[in-house]
Amino acid sequence: MPFIVVAGDVIIDWMQAAVSRGSVPEGQLPTNGRLSSGTRMCARPGGAMLLARWIGLATAATVRSHSLGALENIPPSEIIHSIVEIERFSFSRSAKEPKVYRVKRPGGYDGPSIGTPKPLPVADDDAKADLVVLDDACNGFRDTPAVWPAALRNPGHLPIVVYKMSRPLATGPLWDAVRKAHAARMVLVVSADDLRTEGVQISRRLSWERTAKDFVWQLASNPSLIPLANCSNLVVRFGIDGAIHVRRTESGVEARLYFDPAVAEDGYRDEYPGEMVGYNSAFVAALTARLMKDGLTAIGEGVRDGIRASRRLLRDGFGSQMDRLDYPGEALFGTPQRPDPSLADVLIPRPVAPEPADPSFWCILQQVRGARLEDIAYDVVGHGD
């Protein structure tokens, strides 16, 4: 049976929710803990452990990753803790029920007062993994070769490598090692927001044409993006509404945009109150499942799967029951369902100097695939965009 190794930076995710105390049964004296409202705290595996869990649910493969004991007993001096304040929200703007727990506000992180936590090795690692997934959040894992998966250091062994990278991008010993030995079978996944944070000029929420052309223009002309431009396969996520897959071919670089024609970037979130964390991991888990099934030629379908999984994460939230707060499971993955809007894809024209970044002659609707124009029009009217 094929198996996958998932390794990277580990986080313990804490969910914090306000709790209203119930009435005291007749004849019983109230304890001090029931005299006022309180706070419920719940710890769940995050980072590379959450990604490994989702990949296991999305695939039929054996997944080997990091292992921890009782999360509640591990201090932030050993493992970084993240905190989010959660609250019950209406399922959507148009459907008030059921109520779903989602993020009200992020509470930040807690970790060692000095330095970074000691990265964890993979439990029961194997140098012959068919696929390696790296969750590089720049919290120490990228700088510690001793805990990198053995399959990356196995001479002559060439697994598919899915590299989920956070800023700073394209830097560090892990990036150098993977790019040197596994470039041909690597799929690098980054977010557009990380690119923007690092100074790459990409428009937001104007139009998919403008965003796509900004990106390919920057990729072709910005020297800081040369390492990314040279990747065999680069996937850039634009929130939970779109992604661009850039691949190198014999004739050069080809970029294809996958998107929801009914909304602009971040538009889908407007329908669902509250927020969620873990979008990138849900996306990568779904993409990995597709690659495990169909290989590197299926990256495009994997991108579609990833967008759907990210959106399902927002819809489902942490569930509806206080005593069962957790990330969603298998429901994130699988074939398109009724609530999943149609996704289209289009090849982005190559920039040719001295064209502006957004030439007026390019219109997505003249080339769009994957969704019929009448379906797009219906979705646009339905969403009010």
C-alpha positions in Angstrom: 0.0 0.0 0.0 1.4 3.5 -0.9 2.2 5.7 2.0 2.9 9.4 2.6 5.2 11.2 5.0 4.0 14.5 6.3 6.6 16.6 8.2 7.0 20.2 9.2 6.3 22.8 12.0 3.9 21.5 14.6 1.4 23.8 16.5 -1.1 23.2 19.2 -4.4 25.0 18.3 -6.5 26.2 21.2 -10.1 27.2 20.7 -11.5 29.6 23.3 -15.3 30.0 23.7 -17.4 31.9 26.1 -19.7 29.7 28.2 -22.9 30.8 29.9 -23.6 28.9 33.1 -26.8 27.0 33.4 -29.3 27.0 36.2 -28.5 25.1 39.4 -30.8 22.1 40.0 -33.2 22.6 42.9 -31.9 21.6 46.3 -28.2 22.0 45.2 -25.9 24.7 46.3 -24.0 26.5 43.5 -20.2 26.1 43.3 -18.1 29.2 42.8 -17.4 28.0 39.3 -21.1 28.3 38.4 -21.7 31.7 39.8 -20.7 33.5 36.6 -20.0 32.9 32.9 -16.7 31.3 32.0 -14.5 30.2 29.2 -14.1 26.8 27.6 -10.6 25.9 26.3 -10.1 23.1 23.8 -6.7 21.9 22.4 -6.4 20.3 18.9 -3.4 19.2 16.7 -2.4 22.0 14.4 0.3 22.7 11.8 1.8 19.6 10.3 -0.2 17.3 12.5 -3.5 18.8 11.3 -2.3 18.5 7.7 -1.4 14.9 8.2 -4.8 14.1 9.7 -6.6 15.6 6.8 -4.3 13.9 4.2 -5.1 10.6 6.0 -8.8 11.2 5.7 -8.6 12.4 2.0 -6.5 9.4 0.9 -6.4 5.6 1.2 -2.7 5.8 1.9 -0.8 5.2 5.1 0.3 8.6 6.6 3.3 8.9 8.8 3.9 12.1 10.6 4.7 13.6 14.0 3.3 12.3 17.3 2.5 14.0 20.5 1.0 13.0 23.8 -1.7 14.8 25.7 -1.8 18.2 24.1 -3.1 20.0 27.2 0.0 19.1 29.1 2.5 20.4 26.6 3.8 24.0 27.5 4.4 26.6 24.8 8.1 26.5 25.6 8.1 23.1 23.8 5.5 23.5 21.1 4.1 26.8 19.7 0.5 27.4 20.8 -2.0 29.3 18.7 -5.2 30.7 20.1 -8.5 31.7 18.4 -11.6 33.0 20.1 -14.6 31.3 18.6 -18.3 32.0 18.7 -21.6 30.6 17.3 -22.5 32.2 14.0 -25.5 31.7 11.7 -24.6 29.1 9.1 -24.8 31.8 6.3 -26.2 35.2 5.6 -29.3 33.6 4.1 -29.7 30.6 6.4 -29.7 31.5 10.1 -29.8 27.8 11.2 -27.9 25.8 12.1 -25.5 27.8 14.3 -21.9 26.9 13.7 -18.8 27.7 15.7 -16.3 29.8 13.7 -13.5 32.2 14.6 -14.5 35.5 16.1 -11.0 36.8 16.4 -7.5 35.5 16.4 -5.7 35.4 19.7 -2.1 35.2 18.4 0.6 32.7 19.4 2.6 31.7 22.4 6.0 30.0 22.2 9.5 30.0 23.8 10.6 33.3 25.1 13.9 32.9 23.4 14.5 31.1 20.0 12.2 28.6 18.4 10.9 25.2 19.7 12.8 22.1 18.9 11.4 20.6 15.7 10.0 17.1 16.0 11.1 14.1 13.9 8.7 11.9 12.0 7.5 8.9 14.0 8.3 5.6 12.2 9.9 7.5 9.2 10.7 5.6 6.0 13.2 6.5 3.3 11.0 5.0 0.6 7.8 7.2 0.9 5.9 7.6 -2.3 5.0 11.1 -1.5 6.4 13.7 0.9 4.4 16.7 2.2 6.3 19.5 3.9 4.6 22.1 6.1 7.2 24.8 6.4 5.8 27.6 8.6 9.3 29.0 9.3 9.2 28.0 13.0 12.5 26.0 13.0 11.8 23.0 10.8 13.3 24.4 7.7 16.6 25.0 9.6 17.0 21.6 11.2 18.1 18.9 8.6 18.1 16.2 11.3 14.3 16.1 11.4 13.6 16.3 7.6 12.0 13.2 6.1 14.4 10.4 5.2 13.0 10.1 1.7 14.4 13.5 0.9 17.9 12.3 1.7 17.6 8.9 0.0 19.9 8.9 -3.0 18.1 7.9 -6.2 14.7 8.0 -4.6 12.4 10.6 -6.2 9.1 10.9 -4.4 6.5 13.5 -5.3 7.2 16.4 -2.9 4.3 18.8 -2.0 5.9 21.8 -0.4 3.6 24.1 1.6 5.6 27.2 2.3 5.0 30.3 4.4 6.9 33.5 4.3 9.8 34.3 4.1 9.5 32.5 0.7 12.1 30.6 -1.2 14.8 30.8 1.4 16.4 28.5 4.0 18.3 25.2 4.0 15.2 23.0 3.4 14.3 25.0 0.3 17.8 24.8 -1.0 17.9 21.0 -0.5 14.5 20.2 -2.0 15.1 22.5 -5.0 18.4 20.8 -5.7 17.4 17.2 -5.4 13.6 17.1 -6.1 12.9 20.1 -8.4 11.3 18.0 -11.2 8.7 16.4 -9.0 8.1 19.2 -6.5 4.8 21.1 -6.2 5.3 24.4 -4.3 2.2 25.9 -2.7 2.2 29.5 -1.5 -0.4 32.1 -0.8 -0.9 35.4 -2.7 -1.1 37.2 0.6 2.4 36.1 1.5 3.7 37.3 -1.9 2.0 40.7 -1.3 3.5 40.9 2.2 6.9 40.5 0.6 6.3 43.4 -1.7 5.0 41.7 -4.8 2.5 44.1 -6.4 -0.7 42.0 -7.1 -4.1 43.7 -7.1 -6.9 42.4 -4.9 -10.7 42.2 -5.4 -10.6 44.3 -8.6 -11.1 41.6 -11.2 -9.7 38.1 -11.9 -8.2 39.5 -15.2 -6.4 42.2 -13.4 -5.1 39.9 -10.6 -4.0 37.2 -13.0 -2.1 39.6 -15.3 -0.5 41.4 -12.3 0.8 38.1 -11.1 2.2 36.8 -14.4 3.8 40.2 -15.1 5.5 40.2 -11.7 6.6 36.6 -12.2 8.2 37.5 -15.5 9.8 40.8 -14.4 10.4 40.8 -10.6 13.9 39.5 -9.8 12.8 38.4 -6.3 10.5 35.9 -7.9 13.1 34.1 -10.0 13.3 31.1 -7.6 9.5 30.7 -7.8 9.4 31.2 -11.5 11.9 28.4 -12.0 9.8 25.8 -10.2 8.4 22.9 -12.3 5.0 23.4 -10.6 4.0 26.5 -8.5 0.5 26.9 -7.1 -0.5 30.3 -5.7 -3.7 30.4 -3.6 -5.9 33.5 -3.8 -7.9 33.0 -0.6 -10.6 30.4 -1.0 -11.9 31.6 -4.4 -9.1 30.9 -6.8 -5.5 29.7 -7.5 -2.9 30.0 -10.3 -1.0 26.9 -11.4 2.3 27.8 -13.0 4.3 25.1 -14.7 7.4 25.0 -16.8 7.0 23.4 -20.3 9.4 22.8 -23.1 8.2 26.1 -24.7 8.4 28.1 -21.5 6.2 29.0 -18.6 2.4 28.4 -18.7 0.1 29.9 -16.1 -3.6 28.8 -15.7 -6.1 30.5 -13.4 -8.7 28.4 -11.5 -11.4 30.6 -10.1 -15.1 31.1 -9.2 -16.5 33.4 -11.9 -19.3 34.6 -9.6 -17.1 36.3 -7.0 -13.8 38.2 -6.7 -11.0 37.1 -4.4 -12.4 36.7 -0.8 -16.0 37.2 -2.1 -17.2 33.8 -1.0 -16.5 34.6 2.6 -19.0 37.4 2.5 -21.9 34.8 2.6 -20.6 33.1 5.8 -20.2 35.0 9.0 -17.1 34.5 11.1 -13.8 33.2 9.9 -11.7 29.9 10.0 -8.1 28.8 10.2 -6.5 26.0 8.3 -7.5 27.0 4.7 -4.1 26.3 3.4 -3.9 22.9 5.0 -7.3 21.9 3.7 -6.3 23.0 0.2 -3.0 21.0 0.3 -4.6 17.9 1.7 -7.1 17.8 -1.1 -4.4 18.5 -3.7 -2.2 15.8 -2.2 -5.0 13.3 -2.4 -5.4 14.0 -6.1 -1.7 13.7 -6.8 -1.6 10.4 -4.9 -4.4 9.1 -7.1 -3.5 10.4 -10.5 0.1 11.8 -10.4 1.6 15.2 -11.4 -0.6 15.4 -14.5 -3.6 16.0 -12.2 -2.5 19.2 -10.5 -5.2 21.2 -12.1 -7.9 18.9 -10.7 -6.1 18.9 -7.4 -6.4 22.7 -7.4 -10.1 22.5 -7.9 -10.4 19.9 -5.1 -8.3 22.2 -2.8 -10.6 25.3 -3.4 -13.7 23.2 -2.6 -12.1 21.8 0.5 -11.1 25.3 1.8 -14.7 26.5 1.2 -16.2 23.5 3.0 -13.9 24.3 6.0 -15.5 27.7 6.2 -19.0 26.4 5.9 -18.6 23.6 8.4 -16.5 25.6 10.9 -15.7 23.8 14.2 -19.1 22.1 14.3 -22.3 23.1 16.2 -21.7 21.4 19.6 -19.6 22.9 22.4 -18.6 19.5 23.7 -17.4 18.3 20.3 -15.4 21.3 19.0 -13.0 20.1 16.3 -11.9 20.7 12.8 -14.1 19.0 10.1 -13.1 15.6 8.9 -13.9 13.6 5.8 -16.7 16.0 4.8 -14.0 18.4 3.5 -13.1 16.0 0.7 -14.8 14.1 -2.1 -16.8 14.9 -5.2 -18.5 18.3 -5.8 -21.7 18.7 -3.9 -24.8 21.0 -4.4 -23.4 23.9 -2.2 -20.1 23.9 -4.2 -20.3 26.6 -6.9 -18.9 25.9 -10.4 -15.2 26.6 -10.8 -13.7 27.7 -14.2 -10.2 27.8 -15.5 -8.5 29.8 -18.2 -5.0 30.1 -19.6 -3.4 33.4 -18.7 -1.8 35.2 -21.7 2.0 35.7 -21.4 3.0 39.3 -20.7 4.8 40.9 -23.7 6.6 44.3 -23.1 5.6 47.0 -23.3 2.0 45.9 -22.6 0.5 47.2 -19.4 -0.2 44.6 -16.7 -3.9 44.6 -17.5 -4.3 44.8 -21.3 -7.9 45.7 -22.3 -8.0 43.1 -25.1 -8.0 40.1 -22.7 -11.4 39.0 -21.4 -11.7 35.8 -19.3 -15.2 35.0 -20.6 -13.8 34.6 -24.1 -11.6 31.7 -23.0 -13.2 30.3 -19.8 -13.5 26.6 -19.3 -15.1 24.4 -16.7 -18.3 26.4 -16.3 -20.9 27.3 -18.9 -21.5 31.0 -19.5 -25.2 30.7 -18.6 -24.2 29.1 -15.3 -21.8 31.9 -14.6 -24.5 34.5 -15.3 -26.9 32.7 -13.0 -24.3 32.5 -10.2 -23.5 36.2 -10.6 -27.2 37.2 -10.3 -27.7 34.9 -7.4 -24.7 36.3 -5.5 -25.6 39.9 -6.3 -22.1 40.6 -7.8 
